Amino acid sequence: MNFSNKQVLRTYASPHSKNAWANIQSIGWRKVGQLTTDGVTNMFVMLNAAKANSKTVSGTIDANNQISLLYL
């Protein structure tokens, strides 16, 4: 599922490896896909930047209901 121009309402991460989440407008809570550790971190940084600066994001939710692609 593709989405575009959605606000990031909240983000969450735990100290466990590759465990980052985002609550995206009209989509709800979705986990950042199980990419490389750096990939998950980079997406999480993008999500937080969007939230902090009131920017929207676009991307793709994969078949596992995880964020697999993200544009800021």
N, C-alpha and C positions, 0 to 999 in steps of 0.2 A: 504494500500500500504506500503510495506516495502522498506526501503532505507538503504544503507550502505556506509561507508567511504565518506561522503559528508562534505565539508567545510561549516562552518557557516560564511556567508558573512557579516551579520549585525544582530543586536538585537534591540528590542524596548520594552519599558514598560511605562505605564502611572501610575499615582497615584491611579487609580481605582482598586478595588479588582480583582484579577485574570486576569489582562490584560497584558500578555506578548506575544511577537511575535519574530520570527526568520526568516531571509531570508537565506534559505539553498540552496546550489549549485544545480542547475538544477531543483529545486523544486519550489523555489520562497518563498514568504512570507506565513508563516503558524502561526496560533495562537497556543499557548500552551493549550492543552486540559483543560477543566474546572474540574480539580481535586480539591483536598483540597487546601486551600490557601498555606499551606506549600509545597504541591506537585508542584504547579505552580512556587513557589519561588525556589525550589530545581532544577527544570528543567531549569529555567532561569539562575541560577548560573552555571549549567553545560554548557549551551550554551555560556555564556560569557567566561568561562574558556577555552572552545574549541577555541573560536575566539581569545582570548588573547595569547594563546600558540600555535596557528597554528596546532591544532589537528583536526581530523575528528570525526564526530558523525554518529551513526547508529540508526535506530529506526523505528517507525510505524506511518503512517498518518491514522487516522480513517475515518469513513464514513462521518463525518462532516468536513473533510479536516483540522483537528487539530492534533497536535503532541500528541500522546497518550502514547508513549513509547520512551525512549531515552537512548542510551548507549554512553559513552565517552571512 
